[in-house]
């Protein structure tokens, strides 16, 4: 027997304890220093080599996955782990881009109300929405999932309310007939959010709404204005106040070096609001830019197509469907991410723990993104590049889509990560980042320092709760 390669530990000398975590089984234990030392002595040993008390401790460690027969057993378990995630049919996840149009003019985004973008940006029709609904029904009948998660995204999804309402109602009816639990999420900039929108969606399984605030009032208004330069912070906050209590609200934010220091002030502000108790989660991430920034320390994600031009894809402020996806934290500056995570917790808001970041939905065969014209993608970050469409709701088959489907089926950047213990919660990093920056989605993008910092925080939280 030997310790698993997926074991992690954080010494807690003030308690004479060690926090142990196995990322493959997600087992987490607070043990004495003696037990941690015992684990170290197991390499190449047999159970009979230890006394009765030690064997009892080793049995617990083995049951939790901290001890394995050999390295091959770990590797087989990892392969099975990813196979199970990919083939899991208990959940169907669908992200629908109702439109690629946006009513904001964020300077870090190639979308929004810049030049004539919104005149040509795609917008889903009600006819296409009906075809999407029929495709969803076929998927429900094929998979028989326990849960169906439907996320509305964009662009700004609230610019196409008729499609949102049509799909929400039809998804609810389809799920109800099949005994499937439906959860609807909306990712929005919040400008058009009203109690009427929430009340219209709530009977059909509305689960939560994610809204972006890019720092305190002045910083947000600079980062996320309307085309005429008008600020949007006060109106968004008022909209949050009006819908608070009607559904769960999550707050997101995008920072760069010019804005990151304003986030504590934003957290102070949110903490003082009457709706603070209605905020389910707060999580911040670095800006995903269409052009490389001049500031040092920011690693940009530059979405480009085969022609070298920016992709006509999803909102640059949220390249993912939320919920802790690794894509929500691509290319972060590790130190700033750790700082903001701790600040958020200190203000009393729940946030991502920084360890349980994946594997994201790109590794799940039954998670799909649907573009406004009906093309299927493995991840919102790839929408807009036809060569990376994995299919279409009408079932059309062509060589580019079939090739893309095979590429995503074979995705495995983690296979180049050696014995890194973070593989089960990282999967080699963000495939969108690998594709756009490195030219190969199977090349890992590593943020191990951030995972390590988050692990230490997780260990101290566990110790405090014990």
C-alpha positions in Angstrom: 0.0 0.0 0.0 1.0 3.6 -0.4 -0.4 7.2 0.1 -2.6 8.4 -2.8 -1.0 10.9 -5.2 -4.2 13.0 -4.7 -3.5 13.6 -1.0 -2.9 17.1 0.1 -2.1 18.3 3.6 -1.9 21.6 5.6 -0.1 21.5 9.0 -1.9 23.2 11.8 0.9 23.4 14.4 -1.0 25.5 16.9 -3.5 22.6 17.2 -0.9 19.8 16.7 -3.1 18.7 13.8 -2.9 18.2 10.1 -5.7 18.9 7.6 -5.8 16.1 5.0 -7.7 16.2 1.8 -7.9 13.7 -1.1 -9.1 15.6 -4.2 -10.3 12.4 -5.9 -12.7 11.3 -3.2 -13.1 14.8 -1.7 -12.4 13.3 1.7 -11.3 15.9 4.3 -10.0 15.0 7.7 -8.4 16.8 10.7 -5.9 14.3 12.2 -3.2 14.4 14.8 0.4 14.8 13.7 1.0 11.2 14.6 -1.7 10.0 12.1 -0.1 12.1 9.4 3.3 10.6 10.2 1.7 7.2 10.1 0.4 7.8 6.6 3.9 8.7 5.5 5.3 5.4 6.8 2.9 3.3 4.7 4.8 3.4 1.4 5.7 -0.1 0.5 4.5 -1.5 3.8 1.9 -4.1 4.6 -0.9 -3.8 7.1 0.6 -6.5 9.2 3.6 -4.3 9.8 1.6 -2.1 12.2 0.0 -2.6 15.6 -3.8 -2.8 16.2 -4.2 0.9 16.9 -2.3 1.9 13.8 -4.3 -0.6 11.7 -7.5 1.0 12.8 -6.3 4.4 11.7 -5.0 3.0 8.4 -8.4 1.4 7.8 -10.1 4.8 8.1 -7.5 6.4 5.8 -8.0 3.6 3.3 -11.8 3.9 3.3 -11.4 7.7 2.6 -9.1 7.1 -0.3 -5.9 8.4 1.4 -4.3 4.9 1.0 -4.2 2.9 -2.2 -2.7 -0.4 -3.3 -0.3 1.2 -5.8 0.2 4.0 -8.3 -1.7 2.1 -11.0 -4.7 1.9 -8.7 -4.7 5.7 -8.4 -4.4 6.1 -12.2 -7.3 3.7 -12.9 -9.4 5.5 -10.3 -8.6 8.9 -12.0 -9.6 7.5 -15.4 -12.8 6.2 -14.0 -13.5 9.5 -12.3 -13.4 11.4 -15.6 -15.3 8.7 -17.4 -18.0 8.8 -14.8 -18.2 12.6 -15.0 -18.4 12.5 -18.8 -21.1 9.8 -19.0 -23.2 10.9 -16.1 -26.9 11.1 -17.1 -28.3 12.3 -13.8 -28.1 15.9 -14.9 -28.7 17.7 -18.1 -27.2 21.2 -18.3 -28.1 23.6 -21.1 -27.0 27.2 -21.5 -29.0 29.2 -24.0 -27.7 32.4 -25.5 -30.8 34.3 -26.2 -28.8 37.0 -28.0 -25.3 38.2 -28.5 -26.5 41.8 -28.4 -25.7 43.9 -25.3 -26.9 47.2 -23.9 -23.7 48.0 -22.1 -20.5 49.5 -23.6 -17.9 47.9 -21.3 -14.5 49.0 -22.5 -13.0 45.6 -21.9 -15.5 43.8 -24.1 -15.7 43.6 -27.9 -19.5 43.1 -27.5 -21.9 45.6 -26.2 -23.0 48.9 -27.8 -19.8 49.6 -29.7 -20.0 50.9 -33.3 -22.5 48.8 -35.2 -22.0 45.5 -33.3 -25.6 45.2 -32.1 -27.0 45.7 -35.6 -25.4 42.5 -36.8 -25.2 40.4 -33.5 -27.3 37.3 -33.6 -30.6 37.1 -31.7 -32.7 34.0 -31.3 -36.1 33.9 -32.9 -39.2 32.4 -31.4 -39.1 29.8 -34.2 -35.6 28.8 -33.2 -36.6 28.8 -29.6 -39.4 26.3 -30.4 -36.8 24.1 -32.1 -34.6 24.4 -29.0 -37.5 23.3 -26.9 -38.1 20.2 -29.0 -34.4 19.4 -28.9 -34.5 19.6 -25.1 -37.5 17.3 -25.0 -35.6 14.7 -27.0 -32.6 15.0 -24.7 -34.9 14.5 -21.6 -36.4 11.4 -23.2 -33.0 10.1 -24.1 -31.3 10.6 -20.8 -34.1 10.6 -18.2 -32.1 12.9 -15.9 -33.0 13.6 -12.4 -32.1 17.3 -12.8 -32.3 19.7 -15.7 -30.4 23.0 -15.3 -31.3 25.7 -17.8 -29.2 28.9 -17.9 -30.0 32.0 -19.9 -26.9 33.9 -21.0 -25.7 36.2 -23.7 -24.9 39.0 -24.7 -27.5 40.4 -22.4 -30.3 37.7 -22.2 -32.9 40.1 -20.9 -32.8 41.9 -24.3 -34.8 38.9 -25.6 -37.5 38.2 -23.0 -40.0 36.5 -25.4 -37.5 33.7 -26.0 -36.6 33.4 -22.3 -40.3 33.1 -21.4 -41.1 30.7 -24.2 -38.2 28.4 -23.3 -38.8 28.6 -19.6 -42.5 27.6 -19.9 -41.8 24.8 -22.3 -38.9 23.5 -20.3 -41.1 23.5 -17.2 -43.9 21.6 -18.9 -41.5 19.1 -20.4 -39.7 18.5 -17.1 -43.0 18.3 -15.2 -44.3 15.6 -17.5 -41.2 13.5 -17.1 -40.7 14.0 -13.3 -37.4 15.9 -13.8 -36.4 18.7 -11.4 -35.9 22.0 -13.4 -33.6 24.8 -12.2 -33.4 28.0 -14.2 -30.5 30.4 -13.8 -30.0 33.8 -15.4 -26.7 35.6 -16.0 -27.4 39.3 -16.5 -25.9 42.7 -16.2 -29.0 43.6 -14.1 -30.0 46.8 -16.0 -33.3 45.4 -17.2 -34.0 43.2 -14.2 -37.4 43.8 -12.7 -39.8 42.2 -10.2 -42.0 41.4 -13.2 -39.2 39.4 -14.9 -38.6 37.4 -11.7 -42.3 36.8 -11.1 -42.7 35.7 -14.7 -39.9 33.1 -14.4 -40.4 32.0 -10.8 -43.4 29.6 -11.4 -41.2 27.8 -14.0 -38.3 26.9 -11.8 -36.3 30.1 -11.4 -33.3 29.1 -9.2 -31.1 32.2 -9.1 -29.9 35.3 -10.9 -26.2 36.4 -11.2 -25.5 40.1 -11.6 -22.2 41.8 -12.2 -20.9 44.8 -10.2 -17.4 45.8 -11.2 -16.2 47.5 -8.0 -17.6 50.4 -6.0 -20.0 52.9 -7.6 -17.4 55.1 -9.3 -15.3 52.2 -10.5 -18.3 50.2 -11.8 -19.6 53.3 -13.7 -16.2 53.7 -15.3 -16.0 50.0 -16.3 -19.6 49.3 -17.3 -21.3 52.4 -18.7 -23.9 52.8 -21.3 -22.9 54.0 -24.8 -23.3 57.6 -23.8 -21.1 57.2 -20.8 -23.9 57.1 -18.3 -23.3 55.1 -15.2 -25.3 52.0 -14.4 -24.4 51.2 -10.7 -27.3 53.0 -9.0 -30.0 51.5 -11.3 -28.6 48.0 -11.0 -28.5 48.3 -7.2 -32.1 49.6 -7.2 -33.1 46.6 -9.4 -31.4 44.2 -6.9 -33.3 45.9 -4.1 -36.6 45.5 -5.8 -36.2 41.8 -6.6 -34.4 40.8 -3.3 -36.3 38.1 -1.5 -38.1 37.0 -4.7 -35.2 34.7 -5.7 -31.5 34.0 -4.9 -29.1 36.7 -6.1 -25.4 36.1 -6.8 -23.0 39.0 -7.3 -20.1 38.7 -9.7 -17.4 41.2 -10.6 -14.5 41.6 -13.0 -11.3 43.3 -11.9 -8.1 44.5 -13.4 -5.2 46.4 -11.8 -7.1 49.7 -12.1 -10.2 48.4 -10.3 -9.2 45.6 -7.9 -8.6 47.9 -4.9 -12.2 49.2 -5.1 -13.7 45.8 -4.2 -13.4 46.1 -0.4 -15.5 49.3 -0.7 -18.1 47.4 -2.8 -18.2 44.7 -0.1 -18.7 47.4 2.5 -21.5 48.8 0.5 -23.2 45.5 0.0 -22.9 44.5 3.6 -24.8 47.7 4.6 -27.7 47.0 2.2 -31.1 45.7 3.4 -30.9 43.0 0.7 -27.5 41.7 2.0 -29.2 38.6 3.5 -30.7 37.7 0.0 -27.2 37.5 -1.6 -26.5 33.8 -2.0 -22.9 34.1 -3.2 -20.3 36.8 -4.2 -17.3 35.9 -6.4 -14.9 38.0 -8.3 -12.6 37.2 -11.2 -10.1 38.9 -13.5 -11.2 40.6 -16.6 -11.3 38.6 -19.8 -10.2 41.1 -22.4 -10.6 41.2 -26.1 -7.3 43.1 -26.4 -4.2 42.6 -24.3 -4.0 45.2 -21.5 -1.0 47.4 -20.9 -1.1 46.8 -17.2 1.4 44.3 -15.8 0.2 41.3 -13.9 -3.0 40.7 -15.8 -3.1 37.6 -18.0 -5.6 38.3 -20.8 -7.8 35.8 -22.5 -7.9 36.9 -26.1 -10.7 35.1 -28.0 -9.7 34.9 -31.7 -11.0 32.8 -34.5 -9.2 31.1 -37.3 -8.9 34.4 -39.1 -7.3 36.1 -36.2 -10.2 38.3 -35.4 -12.1 38.4 -32.1 -14.8 35.7 -31.8 -18.5 36.7 -32.1 -19.1 34.8 -28.9 -20.5 35.1 -25.4 -20.3 38.0 -23.0 -16.7 38.6 -22.1 -17.5 39.3 -18.5 -18.8 35.8 -17.7 -17.3 33.1 -19.9 -19.2 30.4 -18.3 -22.5 29.5 -16.7 -21.5 30.2 -13.2 -21.7 28.0 -10.1 -18.0 27.7 -9.6 -17.0 26.7 -13.0 -13.3 26.8 -13.6 -14.0 29.0 -16.6 -15.3 31.6 -14.2 -11.7 32.0 -12.9 -9.6 31.6 -16.0 -6.4 33.6 -16.0 -6.7 35.1 -12.5 -3.9 36.8 -10.7 -3.5 34.3 -7.9 -2.6 36.8 -5.2 -5.6 39.1 -6.0 -8.0 36.2 -6.2 -6.9 35.0 -2.7 -7.2 38.5 -1.3 -10.7 39.1 -2.7 -11.8 35.6 -1.6 -10.8 36.3 2.0 -12.2 39.8 1.9 -15.6 38.4 0.8 -15.6 35.9 3.6 -14.7 38.5 6.1 -17.7 40.6 5.0 -20.0 37.6 5.8 -20.7 36.6 2.2 -20.4 33.1 0.8 -18.0 32.6 -2.0 -16.1 30.0 -3.9 -13.6 28.1 -1.8 -11.0 28.2 -4.6 -10.4 24.4 -4.4 -13.6 22.8 -5.7 -13.3 24.5 -9.1 -14.1 21.6 -11.4 -14.1 19.6 -13.6 -16.3 22.1 -15.4 -19.1 21.4 -17.7 -16.8 21.0 -20.8 -15.9 17.6 -19.5 -19.6 16.5 -19.3 -21.1 14.9 -22.4 -24.6 16.1 -21.4 -23.8 19.8 -20.8 -24.4 22.0 -23.9 -24.4 25.6 -24.9 -26.8 26.6 -27.7 -26.1 29.7 -29.7 -28.8 32.1 -31.0 -29.0 30.2 -34.3 -29.1 26.7 -32.8 -25.5 25.6 -33.0 -24.3 23.4 -30.2 -21.0 24.1 -28.3 -19.2 22.2 -25.5 -18.8 25.5 -23.5 -20.0 29.1 -23.7 -16.4 30.2 -24.1 -16.3 28.6 -27.6 -19.5 30.0 -29.0 -19.1 32.1 -32.1 -16.4 30.0 -33.7 -18.1 27.7 -36.2 -15.2 25.3 -36.4 -15.7 24.5 -32.7 -19.5 23.8 -32.9 -20.1 20.2 -31.9 -23.5 19.9 -33.4 -26.8 21.6 -34.1 -30.3 21.3 -32.6 -31.7 20.2 -36.0 -29.3 17.2 -36.1 -27.4 18.4 -39.1 -24.1 16.6 -39.6 -21.0 17.9 -41.3 -17.3 17.3 -41.2 -16.3 20.4 -39.1 -18.9 19.6 -36.4 -18.0 15.9 -36.3 -14.3 16.8 -36.0 -15.0 19.2 -33.2 -17.2 16.7 -31.4 -14.4 14.1 -31.5 -11.9 16.7 -30.2 -14.0 17.5 -27.2 -14.7 13.8 -26.6 -10.9 13.2 -26.4 -10.2 16.3 -24.2 -7.7 15.5 -21.5 -5.2 18.3 -20.7 -4.7 16.8 -17.3 -2.9 13.8 -18.9 0.1 16.2 -19.1 0.0 17.2 -15.5 2.0 14.3 -14.1 1.2 13.4 -10.5 -0.3 16.8 -9.5 -2.8 16.3 -6.7 -5.1 19.0 -8.0 -6.0 17.2 -11.2 -9.5 16.1 -10.0 -10.5 19.6 -9.1 -8.7 21.3 -12.0 -8.7 18.9 -15.0 -5.7 20.7 -16.5 -7.2 24.2 -16.4 -9.5 26.1 -18.7 -9.8 24.7 -22.2 -10.8 28.0 -23.6 -7.7 29.6 -22.2 -5.6 26.7 -23.6 -7.2 27.1 -27.1 -7.0 30.9 -27.3 -3.6 31.5 -25.7 -1.7 28.3 -26.4 -3.3 27.1 -29.6 -4.2 23.7 -28.1 -7.1 23.0 -25.8 -5.2 19.9 -24.6 -2.3 21.9 -23.2 -2.7 22.6 -19.5 -3.1 26.1 -18.0 -1.8 25.9 -14.5 -2.8 28.0 -11.5 -1.4 25.8 -8.8 -0.4 28.6 -6.5 -4.0 29.8 -6.2 -5.2 26.3 -5.5 -2.5 26.0 -2.8 -3.5 29.3 -1.2 -7.2 28.2 -1.3 -6.3 24.9 0.3 -4.7 26.6 3.3 -7.8 28.8 3.7 -10.0 25.7 3.5 -7.9 23.9 6.2 -8.2 26.8 8.6 -12.0 27.1 8.0 -12.3 23.4 8.7 -10.3 23.7 11.9 -12.3 26.7 13.1 -15.6 24.8 12.5 -14.3 21.7 14.4 
